[in-house]
Every structure is written in C-alpha cells, then in structure tokens.
Amino acid sequence: MEPSDLDFISDMLEAELRPYRDSHRTYSSLPAKGRPKDEVLSEMRELAAVEERKWRDGYVSGAVYHGGAEHISFLNEVYAVSSQANPLHPDLWPSAIKYEAEIVAMTASILGGGQDGVRSVCGTVSSGGTESILLAMRTYRDMARAERGITSPQMVVPLSAHAAFDKAAQYFGIELVPVPVGSDWRADVAAVRQAITDDTVVIVGSAPGFPHGAIDPIEELSTVALEAGVGFHVDLCLGGFVLPFAERLGYNVPVFDFRLPGVTSVSADTHKFGYAAKGTSVVLYRNGDLRKYQYYKTATWMGGLYYSPTLAGSRPGALAAECWAAMLAFGEEGYMVATDAVLRAAAAIKDGIRGIPDLRVLGDPMWVVAFASDSLDVYALSDRMAARGWSLNGLQNPPAVHICVTLRHAQPGVAERFVDDLKASVGEVRDSPGTEGMMAPIYGMTGTVSTRETVEELLTRYGDLQFKV
C-alpha cells in the first residue's frame, strides 16, 4: 500500500466520521458566551436523530443490544436519579455501593457462583469488557509476582481471543503467547498445554470469541489449567448474559463458568446482552484471595489513604444504577425471553446464509455469525451490504464478515431483510468480477500486500481523526 493510498483512505474515514461538517457549527474554542440550553439540546437531538436511523432499524452488527424506546426511557430516568453519584465517595453515595455489590452478586449467581463450593466468587464492576480483561490480566501478573516470584510473566491466548488481551500484554509487560485455533475456530487444547511454561500466569478461553462466535473447549481448558497450576480466565463478555439462559432454554451449551474447578476468573458485559446502558461490565474471581491483587491502594500519599478497585478513580455511579435497574427489570424470565428471541433470529440468519451457494458459515456459531466465500471478495460483499444500509464487522485471517445478532435483529422482518439484501449483494459482486472491497488492500488480500507498519500508521491516523475538530 502506497502513502497515496493511505491519504485516500484517510479522506474516506474523515468523511465518515464527520458527516455533520457542512450542517453544524464546530467548536475549537469555548464560545465567548454560553449558548441557550434549549438551543444546545435541539442541536444534540438533531445529531442523535441522524445517528439512530441505522441502529434502530436493525442494520448494525452488535453495538446496540436492546435499543427499545421504552427501555431507553427507563434507563434515562434511572440516570437522572443518580446523575451525581460517584462510588469513589461511598460515604456520600452508599446507594452506589449497594448497586455495584448487587450487580456483582447477581452476575455471579448466573455464572456458577451460587453453586456449592464456589459461593466465594466475588468481583467488581468495570467500565466495559476491555477494562474487565485488563484488570484480570494485571491481577494474575501481580499475584504470580507476589506468590510465585515470576518476573517475566506469560499469558497463553488463542488467536481468536479479543484484542483486549494483547492490549493488557502491552500495558502491563506480560508476554502474550499466541496459540492456534482448529478448523472449528475453537482453541487448540493440545497447543495450549504445550505453550505453558514455568512463567505462565494465566491461560485464556472465550465463550464465545468475538470473530467467529465459537465457544472454546472451556471444560478441557479448565482441566489443563488445573493440571498446570495456572489461572484460567474465561472471556464471557459476549456470552455472560446469553449462555446461562440458552442453557435453561434447552440449547446444547457446554459448561463454561465457575462450575468448572479450573476457571478462576471471568469477564461478563452487562452493557451488552445484560441490556444496561453502555459503560458497565463485571469481572469475577473465584475468591477474594485473587481479587485483592486487582485493588490499587496506597498509605503514603500526602492526600491521605487512597484505594481504588479498578483503573479509574472517580466513576459514574449513575451507570451502575442503570445496570442494577436493568437487571432487576429483566429478571430471569426477561433474560430468557430476550435470549430466545435473539437465538431464533440468529438461526434464521444462519439458515439464510447457508442457503447462498457462494457463502459458507464459519464453524457452528449460536448468535455471532461469521461467513466467508471461496469465490467472491467478501470485503466487496460487505461494501455492497453497506450501500444497502448495513454495518457489519470485517474480519481477517481468513477474510470474512460477521453479524452479531441482537434484539434489534429480532424485530419482525429484520432477519429476512438481511438475508434478502445479502442474496442481492452476492449477485452484484458475482456479476462484477474483479471488484475489490475497500478493506481488501488494507488486509493485504489483493494488490500490494500491506505491511503491519503501514496498517498501524493508518490506525494512528484514524485515532488522530477522532480528536480532530
């Protein structure tokens, strides 16, 4: 990829990030006088109305997991009640402490923490799945240093695991040891066992993994972790509020949580299929002896004693309040109804994809459905779907696309519309041989193969664009 190509792609990204440039005023400095509040609100409503068109109608993979107007209104009311709360000051807002403690307990109860022998399961509320994963990996690093004297820690991570594990490795100086996945896109258990060394502090599994929706062989990995005497973290960010209820609905769900003796921690996102507002997740540990290594605490600061359970100091207590309220409003029955709707919509989409000769579903996913093609440029196909309003997730190694099915797709007619648009898009790509998708040169699939450095430069530009007025 040449520098001129990067310029072209950067320009496209900027146009996508700033559709409001010609219609709304931008600010690079504070206005001399404050604008009227009703005027500010009016502009914000205009911007939101444009952005909401796509996700409200079910054109988006993941991103918004509930999106119902009544549910959003309910959460907004909850936020208003607790808008000033900050768990950093529990003496001022003890309600925030109640909400977070009960979120942790309720989440633990559906993930095996209420079973005999593991009632010691505990945890904290974080800002999202990435922070939950970061916290867990740092916890294993510090525990291994304190209890085993390990100064060069390693984490064994399947290639399909979320990028947050690589992020944790970079942030906390942990060596990431990648292991392959099998033809079913699940972690290779034998490769995990072989990768473990005396410096291994944790192995990782996903249920399911983000790229292909595959559930790793969690039970076998649990056995490996027990035999090796290392930690085992299960990433349930996508599955934590689906798999427990799918299991109760009679779906064939392998055991994935603290019921397995080798599982020592999990991450589960309440702001995904827990249907809380964005900004909450839960990280759980098998016991407090492990969780204590997550806490930051200092007794020597001139400001006095200081303690923080997560990466942040001040935290928005209103988000925890929204999460707590959402969980209570749904209850077990509500989550089962929602899970059933999501899995039915996903089944319709999977059947539709499997009925298109040029496409194949990767593995045997439940609701995160990835598909590839041996005859078409799948990125060109994604572009055609984008032209029809769809926002899907591009994957690489191999080239593929996925749709994470949510309640937005369970609306009447949405799954059928997706399949119909996909069939039409496949026909257009098939009738235009040589068509290259926008992501193809970035992923190095055609033309000049992109180097890692070139793509990272593009991502740096993308980051810069996000903070450019």
N, C-alpha and C positions, 0 to 999 in steps of 0.2 A: 504494500500500500504506500503510495507516494504522499508527500506532505500536502499536495494539492487536493488529494482525496480526503485527507483529514479536514481541510478547510471546508470542503463541500459538505461533509457530514456534520461538522460543527455548525454550519449555517442552517442545515435542516433541523438540527436539535434545538438551536436557538429559536427558530420559528415555532417549533412545537411547544417550547417552554414558555413562550411569550406571545400567545395569541391575542392578548389584550393591549399590545403596544400602541395600536392605532385608535383604540376605542376608549382607553382610560389613561388618566394622568399618572405619571410615575414620580416618585419622590427620591431624590438623592440627598436631601437635607430636610430638616424639620421645617414645616410651614411657620412663617412668622407669627401667625395667629391660628389658633385651633379651629378646625372645621366644625360646623354644627353636627351634633351626634346623629341626628336623623339622616343627614346627608351622607355621613360615613357608613351608616348601616345600609342605606339604599345602594351604595356602590358595592358593598360586600355581597348583598343579596343578588345583584346583577351578575357578579363574578361567579357566585355559587350556582346560580341557575344554569349557566352555560356548562359548568363542570359536571353537574349532576345528571345531565341528559343521558350520558353514556352508561354510567353505573346503575342508575335507577331502572333502566330498561333491560338490564342483564347482559350487557355487551362486554363485560370486563371479567377477566380471569382473576379470581380471588379479590383482594383489595378491600371490598366492602362485603361483609359476610352476612349481614342481615339487611339493613337498608330500608326496612319498612317505616313508613311515615309515623305511625303511632308509636313504634318502639323508639325511634329517634326523638320524638317529642317527649316521651317519658324520660329518656336519659338526659335530655336538656334540662328538664325540670329538676332532676336529681342534682345535676351540676350546679344549678343556681342555688340550691340549698346549701351546698358545701364549697362554694367557689373560693373561699378564703382559707380553707383548711390546709395545713402543712404538717405531715407526720414528724418532721424534724422537731416540732414543739408539741410533744404529747400532753404536756400539762395544759396547753391551751385548747387542743383538739383531741381529747380522748376518744371521740367518735371515730376519728381516722384510724386509730389503733385498733378499735373494735372491728372496723370494716376489713382492714388488712389481715388481721388474725383469722377472721372467719372465712375470708376468701381462701387463705392457705388451707384451713381445716376442711372446707367443703371440697376443694380440689383434691386434697389428699384422700378424702373418703371415696372418690370415684376412681382413683388410680391405685387401689390396693392398700392404701394407708390405714384403712379401717379394719384390715384383716388381723386376726390373732397373730402375734409375733412381730407385727410391723406397725403397731399403734404409736411407735416413737417417730414416725415420719413427720417432718417439720419443714419449714421453708420460709420464703419471703416473697413479697410482691415486687416485681421489677417494672421497667418501662416498656418491655417488649421481649420477643424471643431472643433477639441478639444479646440484650443485656443479661437475660437469664443464662444463656450459654457462656458468655464472658465470665459471669460470676462463678459458675460451676467450675470452669477450667482453672480460674485463678485459685479457687478453693482447693482443688486437687494438687495444684503446684505447691501451695503453701503447706498443706498437710504433709505431702511427701518430703518436703524440706525439713519440716519440724520433727516428723516421726521416723523417717527413713534415711535422712541425711542426703537426699537426692538434690544435687545442684545443677544437673543438666537434664531436666525433665523432658519426657516424650509423651505424646498423645497419639494413639493409633486410631486413624479416622478413615472410613471408607470414602472413596472418591465422590460418592453421591451425597455425602453429608453437606449440610448447609455451609455457606461461605463464612458464617459467623465463627466456626471452629478455626478456620485459617486466620481470621481476624484476631481471635483470642491468642493464637500462637504468636502472631506478630506483636500484639500489645504486651504480652506477659513473658516473652522469652522462652516459650515452650517449643520444642522441635515437633513439628507435625510429621508423622509417619503415615503416608497415604497407602491404602490397600485397595485392591481392585474389587469390582462387583462382578457377579456371574452373569450368565446370559439372561437371567430373570431380573437383572438390575438390583439384586439384593447383595448385601455384603458377603464377601467370600470368607467363611468362618475359618477355614484352614489357613488362609493368608493372614487373618488377624492373629491367630495363635502363633504363627511363625514370626510375626513382626514384633511380638512382645519381647522386651529386654529387661534388664535389671533397672533401667531408668524409666520404664513405662509407669506413668502415674494414673492413666485412665484410658479405656477404650470407649468407642462411641458407636451407637446404633441409632437408626431413625425409624419412626413408626407414624406416618410414612415419611420417606425422603421427599424433599421439595421437587427435584427434577422430574421423576417418573412416577411418583406416588407409590413406590414399592415399600413394603414393610420388611425391614431387615429381619433375619432369623434371631429375634431377641432372646428366645429361650436358649438357643445354642451359645450365643454370645455371653449370656449370663453364666453358663457353665464354664466357659473359657476364663471369664473374669475371676470366678471363684477359685478355679484351679491355679491361676497365676497370682492370686492375691492382690489384684489391682482394682481400681474403681471402674464402674461401668455406668456411663451416662446415656440415657435414652432421650433422644430429641422427640418429644411429643407436641411440639409447638403447633403442628397442623392436626395431629390426631387426638390430643388430650381430651377434647370435648366432642369427639365423634366415635372413636373406637369403643369406649365403655358402653355407650348407648346402642351402637351397632351390635355389640355382643349380646346385649339384652334383647334386641330385636330378632335374634336368631341368625345373624350373619356369621360366617365362618371367620372368626377373628382369633388369631393366635395370641397367647398370653404375652403381654407387652409391658407390664408395670411392676410395682413393688411386690406382687405375689411371687415373683421370681427372686430367689435369695441373692443372686449376684448383682441385681440392679441396686445401685447406691444413690443415684440421683436422676431426676427427670426435669425437663422444661416443658411447660404447657401454656399455650397462649390463650388467655381469657378474652383478648380482643379479636380473636378470630372466631372460631365456632363456639366460644363461650358467649358471644354476642354482646360483649361490653364495648364501650367506646374505645377508640384507638389510644394506646398508651399504657396497657397493663398486660403482664404475664406473670407466671408463677414458676419459681424454681424450688423444687422439693428435694430434700435429702433424707436418707434412710434414718438418720438420727442426729441429735444435736451435737454429738462429738465431731461430726463432719461439718455441719453448718457453721460452727463457731469460727472456722477459718475464713469464712466469707466476710465477716464483720471487719470494718475498719474502726480502730479505737486508739486514742492517744491520751495519756495522762500528763503530758509535759507541755502542751501548748499554752501560750500566755493567755489565750482566751478562755482557758478553763478546760474541764474534761470534755472530750468530744467523742461521739460514737455515731457511726452511720452503717446501716445494714447492707446498703447497696452502693453502686458507684456514685449516685447523686447525694447531695446533702439535702437541701430543700427539695421536696417532692410535691406534686399536685394531689392533695388529698381528695379533691373532687373526682379525680379519675378512679381512685379506689372506691369511692362512694358509688359511682356509676356501675363499676364492676360488681360490687356487692348487691346492688339493687337489681341488676340484670340477672344475676344468678338466682336470687330469690324469686323474681318474677317468672322465670322459666321453670325452675324446679325440675325434678327428674322427668316428669311427664312431658313438659315442654321441650326439653332437650331430645327426648325420644321421638316426638312428633317432627321436630326440625331435622333430626338425623335421617329419619325415614324419607322425608321429602327430598333431602339432598342426595341420598343414595339412589332414589328412584330416578331423579333427573340425570344423575351420572350414568346409570345403567342405560337410559335412553340414548345418551350421547355416545357411550361406548359402542352400543349396537349399531348406531348410525355410522360411526367411523369405520367399524369393521365391515360394513356393507359397501364401502367405497373401495373398488379394486386397487387403486393406486396408493392406498394408505394402509398402515399397519399400526395397531396399538402396541406400545412397548410394555411388556410384562402383563401383569394381571392386576391393574390398579382398582381401587374402590371408588375414589372420587377426585383424585388428581390424575387426569387422563392425558398422557403424552402420546403423540403419534408422529411417525416418520414416514418417509417414502423412499423406495429404491429406484423410482423412475422420474420423480419430479424434484425441483428445487423447493424444499419445504419452506425456505425463507421467502421465496416468491409467493408461495401459497399464503403465508402469513400476511404479506403485503396486500394480497387480494382481499383477505378477510378484513384487514384494517380499512380498506376502501369501503367495505360494507358496514363499518362502524365497530368492528370487534377489536378488542385489545387483549391479545394473547401473549404468552410468555415464550420467548425464543430460548432454545437450549442448544448446547454444543457437545460434541464428542459422545454420541454422534449428533448430526444436525437433526433437530426435532422441535416440536412446538407442544406446549401443554395448555390445558384449561383446568383451573382449579374450580370445581363446581361448588356453588354456594346457594343460599336461599334465593338469591336473585335469579338463578337459573331454574329454580323450582316453580317460578311463576308460570301460569298457563301459556303454552306455546313457545316458550323461550328455547327449550332443548330442541324442539322441532325446527325452529328458525335457525339455530346454529347448524344443524345437520344440512338443511336445505342450502344455506349460504356456503357451507363447506363443499358440498357437491358442485355448486356453481363455480366456486373458486378453483376447484381442481380442474374442471372443464376448461376454464380460461387459461390456466397455466399449461395444461396439456396441449391446447391449441396454439400456444406461443412458445415453441421450443427455443431454448437458449435464453429465456428470460431469467434474469438474475435478481434475487431478492436483495433488499437493502443490507441485510445483515450478513450476506454471504461473503463479501470481501473482508468484513471485519473479523469474521470467524475463520478467514483464510481458506474458504471452500472452493473459490474459483479465482482466476486471475493470479495476481501476485500474492503469494502467501503472506499474511500479516505476521509480523514478529510480535512477541509478547510486549516488547518495549513500545512498539507503535500503538498497540491497542491500549496499553496503560497510559500513554500520552493522550489518547482520545478520551479516556475516562477522566484524566486530570482536567482536560478542557471542559468536560461535562460538569464536573464539580465546580469549576470556576463559573460556568454559566448559571448555576443555581443561585449564586450570590452576586450576580451582576444585575444592576438596576436596568 
